[in-house]
Amino acid sequence: MENQLTIIYVVSDSLGETAELVAKAAAVQFNSSVGEIKKYPFTVDEEQIKEIIDEATTEKCIIAFTIVDPGLREYLINMASQNNIPVIDIMAPLIGAIEKVTNQEARGEAGLNRLLDEDYFKKIEAIEFAVKYDDGKDPRGAKMADVVLIGISRTSKTPLSMYLAHRNIKAANIPIVPEIEPPKELFQISPKKIIGLTTDPMVLNHIRQERLKALGLDADANYANMDRILQELEYAESIMKRIGCPIIDVSTKAVEETAAIILEIIKGGK
């Protein structure tokens, strides 16, 4: 065994990526003295550890591990010690230091980092979904969405879609315009998935005038004309009633407030 290359066993109750990265970073400091890095993820009981130890005793090796369960961690350390195998607990020193500084015990749950990663990717997926199915670009998104926001222009459909996306909610939004028949998809999904957005005509008139000014356009354009606004609101309300979906008046609400109401509606509809 003297001339054998040192093998590093990476043992983890999760994916083992943390221990593997540390092992690789350390191994490169020793040229070719360290051979293979063997990874054993999802090690969650004593029988698995015993099998790993039995194999490790036949090799010149080190065991590096990330196991958060105190009992299982102690079992691995004791088994390795009985077989004269050097063992490195990668997370314990840092966890201990954090516990000391925060006066709080670690949760001791495996895979929390992976869960955080999954949450991150779900959020990215929801954001990409909101962008792809924004402003009725592709009505087919309605069937895949967690929620579909409908309403006339400047009723906060896009800001709400993006806000909900950061809560891992896939939101599509579709504008309602009097001259255009709403997409058939709106009548093919559950009305519980659809949220109608409306607003006060005076508030909307002011918002649209400011929007036109910001674009360098005439504030008296038809877009901000009160008769036109009333026509749009009336038409949108008729569509919402036809669908039978919940309707939220956003005229006095911040995006966060409206989003909170939408989340409650979604939760209640499940």
N, C-alpha and C positions, 0 to 999 in steps of 0.2 A: 504493500500500500504506500510505501515511502515515495516511490517514483510516480505515483498517480497524480494526475491533475486534481486540484481541489474542486469539488462539485458544490454548488450552492443550491440548497433546497429552499424554495420559496413556498411557504405554507400560509394560507389565508382562509378566513371564513367568508370572504367575498371573492371578488375577481382576482385579487392578488397583484393588481397593477402597481400599487404603491411600493410594496416590498420588492417587486421585480425591478422597478426603476432604480431604487436604492442599491440593489444588488449589482445591477449593471454598472452604475456609476462607480461603485467601489471596485468591481472586478477589473475595469480598464486601467486601474492604477498599478496592476501587477502583471502587465504584459501578457504572456501566455501561461502564467502559472495557474490561472483559474480556467477550468474547462466549462462544462455545460451548466446552465442554470435550469433546474427542474422546477416547474411551477405546479402546485397542488391547490387549485382554487376550491372554494365552497367546502372547506374542511370544517364540519360542524359536530362531529362526535368523536369519542375516545377510540372507537374501533378504527376509524380512518387514520387517526394519529398513530396508533400502534402499527398499522401497516406501513406507514411512511417511515417510522423509526426502524422497523425490521429491515426495510430496504436500505436505509441510510447506514446501518451498521456494517454493511458490506463495502462501503466506499469511504474515501477520504473526503469528508464533507463538513459543511457548516449549514445550520438551519437558520434562516431569517424568516420571521413570521409577523403577520398582522392579524391577531385574533383579539376581539374585544371582550368575549365572555371570560370572566375571571377564573372560573373553574376549569374550563378547557385550556386556558392559557397556562395555568399552574400544572395541569396534567402533562402538557407538552414539555414544559421546562423540566419537570421531574423525570420524565421518560428519557429525555435527551441526556440529562445529567447521569442517570444510571448507566447509560451506554457510552459515556465519555464523548458525547457529540457537542461541540460548541454551539450555542444557541443565542440568537440575537432577537430581542423583542424590540422591533422598530418603533412602535407607537407608544409604548408604556412611558418612557421618560417625558415625552411631550404632553401626553394626557395627564400624567401626574403633576407636571408643572402648571398646567392650565387649571386643574382641580384646586391646587394650592392657592393660586392667585384669585380665582373666581369664587372660592368657597362653595363650589358646586360639583356634584359627582357627575362623571361621564354617563351617558345614557346606556352604554354597553350593548348597543344594537349593531349587528353586522349590516354592511351594505348601504349605510346612510349616504355615503358619498356617491354611490351609484344612483340612488334615488334622486339626489340633487341634480346629477347629470341628466337623468331622464326628464326631470321637471324642466330643465333648461332647454332640452331639445323639443319638448312639447310646446314650449313658449315660442321658440323659433318657428316651428311648424305652423303655429296659429298665426303668427305675424305674417309669414309668407302667404298663408291662406287669405288673410284680410286684404293684403295688397292685390293678390290675384283676382279676388272676387269683389273688388271695390267698385262702387258706382255702377253696378249692373254690367260690368265688362263681360261676364259670362254667367248668365242666369242658372246654368246647370250647377253652379256651386251651391245653390239653395238646398239641393238634395243631400249634400255632404256636410253642410254647416250645422253647428250646434244651435245657432240662432241666426235669423235673417231679419235685418232692419229695413223697414220700408218707410218712405216719406218723401215729401217734396224737397227741393233744393234748399240747403242751409238749415236743415233740422238736425245737424250734428251726427249724421250717419257715419261718416268716415272717422271722425275723432272717437266716436263710441266703439266702432269696430276695432280700432287700434288699441284702445284702452282695454277692451275685453280680451284682445289677443294676449296682452300682458298678464291676463289671468288664466291663460291657457284655453280660452274659449275661441273656437273657430267661428268667426262672424262674417257673413256676407251681407252686403247692403245693396238695395235696388231702389233707384229713384222712381217716383210716381209722377208721371207727366200726363196732363189731360189729352194731348194729341197722340199718345202712344198707349196701346193696349198693354196692360201688365203681362209679364212673361207667364206662360202656362205653368211653369214650375211652382209658382206661388199657390196654385190651386191643387197641386199634386202632393203637397207635404202637409203635415199636421199644423193647424193654425196655432198650436201651442209653441211651435218653433219660431213663429213670426211675431215681431214687435212693430207696431205702427207708431211712428213719431209725428207729432203735430206741434203746433206752436201758435202763439197769439199773432194775429195779422199785423198789428202795430209794431211789435217787436221784430217780426220778420222783415217788415218794410224798412226799418232802420238798418238791420243787418245787411240787407241786400244793397241799400244805398251806399253804405260804407264799403261794401265789397266792390261795387262799381267804381267808386272813387279811387280805391286802391289800385284798380286795374287801369285807371286813367280814362274811364268811360263815362258817358253821360248818366248822371244819377237819376234822370227822369226816364231812362229806358224802360221798356215794357217789363223787364225782369223785376223791377222794383215798383211797378204800377200796382196800386192797391186793388183795383178791380181784378187784375190778373192774379194777384196773390189770393184773393178770396175765392176765385175760380179754382185755383190749384188746390187750396185747402179743402174745399167742398168736394172736389173730385177724389182727392186722396182719402178723405173720410168715407166716401161711398165705397171705395175699394176695400178699405180696412173692415168695414161692416160686412161687406160681401164675403170676405175671407173669414171673419169672425175671430180676429186676433186681438190681443190686448193693445190698448192705445195709451201712450204716455205723452203728456204735454210737457215739452222741454223748455218752454219760454222763460221760466224762472229758475231753471235747474242747471247746476254745473254738470259737466260731463260725468264727474265722479258720482254725483247723486243719481243721475239717470242710470248709470251703469249698475249701481247698487240695486236699484229697482229691477232692472233686467235680470240680474243674477238671482234675485229672489223669485222672479217669475219662472226662470229656467229651472231652478231648484224645485219649485212647487209643481212644475209640469212633469217631473220625472217620476 
